[in-house]
Amino acid sequence: MFDSIGGSTEKQLAQILAANAFYALSKPCRDYVALLNYIKLVCNAIRPDALSFHRDAGEAILDANPINPYLAYKQAPVEVWGSIDDAFELIRKKQLLRMAVSFDDAVMVEKIFSYKSADQGVNLSNELSRMVFDPLSAVRALQGAPDSLTYTELERRIKRQLKCIESPEEDRYWLSKTHPSASQASEFVPGLFSLGDLLINSLDHHLRHLPRYEVFSQAQPGAVGDCITTLIDQTIEKNPAKEKLLATLIKDLDRGLSSHDEIFFKYCLGMSMGQYLDLAHNSNTYGKMIDRILDVSDTNSCDLYLMRTAKLTLLSLVDPDLLCRHAKTDVQLRSAYLVTKDRSYLAKLSESGRDNQMGTDLGL
């Protein structure tokens, strides 16, 4: 049958066969068992391991449009998935469940779990954590947790927010939207498609809108605190998006009932638990925090760029009466004014302080 391909070596014939077999498998058909049996028959005429000679063909098909190989798994019985995976390796590379979640394909998720049942809950929570939260998602309905959101998924989402902060923008851990229409196709899907096209360019993963988030952040404040520490440590240039995210995360911990002094010393300054407890043993940490953050208007400060945002955010959360009792020096009075816009603080400035403030107001 291969006489027409004159001069081709056995390896070249195997490569040609593999490329055609992979393409045939990527086109939905009525009987994958019959198709695979035919491919096996033809392979045996050359060499049984022919499909392993041209895996690049399978990768090229996936790169062009992964929906078609996905449909092959969906339409074929699980008994032949191993053979299909020889071509596309979506199971070996742990991509099949990810695609099913991306396509919000609950039927396929259940089929995958019938094929491989280990760690179903953990794996599903992990894949859902990559997606924009959708309470109406068909796949999410498979979760047996309150509000269809497990604490495992919530923990993974917070870690993903941290990874997004840590990673460079060109390789950032963005969230992804779903593409349900892909799972509804029954015929070959023409054209190009990339899962990367579903990614949403957003530094903020909007954790505060998730059910059970406040409960989790109250139980595990350090998970959110790590995001705060990393934001402050890694940001050296003006970045409004990071400023906004930092202020939001600090307020998240405040709503989660973390004390302001703990937020400041442990997460903004990066103190260890031991250092924080030593400080708490020897002094009034809340009063010490207020004194520290009231230096935010000091023009000679060597603070990291986002530390100013952290201090201003925490100052806005401090009880006004307590703030008034601590604001005594010109720097502290200006800082209190920055947050409250209460001009009574300016009236308490020294003569030189008023001159400096007037220069600031005039843009001098």
Protein Blocks (a to p, Z undefined) as FASTA:
>chain_A
ZZmmghiafklmmmmmmmmmmmmmmpccfblmlmmmmmmmmmmmmomklmmmmmmlmmmm
mmmommlmmmmmmmpcfklmmmmmmmnommmnopmmmmmmmnopaklmmmmmmmmmghkl
mmmmmmmmmpccdfkbmklmmpccehhiafklmmmmmmmmmmmmmpcfklcccdddddfk
lmmpcbdcedjddfklmpccdfbgolmlpghklmmmmmmmmlmmmmmmmmmmmmmbdcfk
lmmmmmmmmmmmmmnopafklmmmmmmnopafklmmmmmmmpcfklmmmmmmmmmmpmkb
cbdfklmmmmmmmmmmpcfklmmmmmmbfmlmmmmmmmnopaklmmmpcfklmmmmmmmm
noZZ
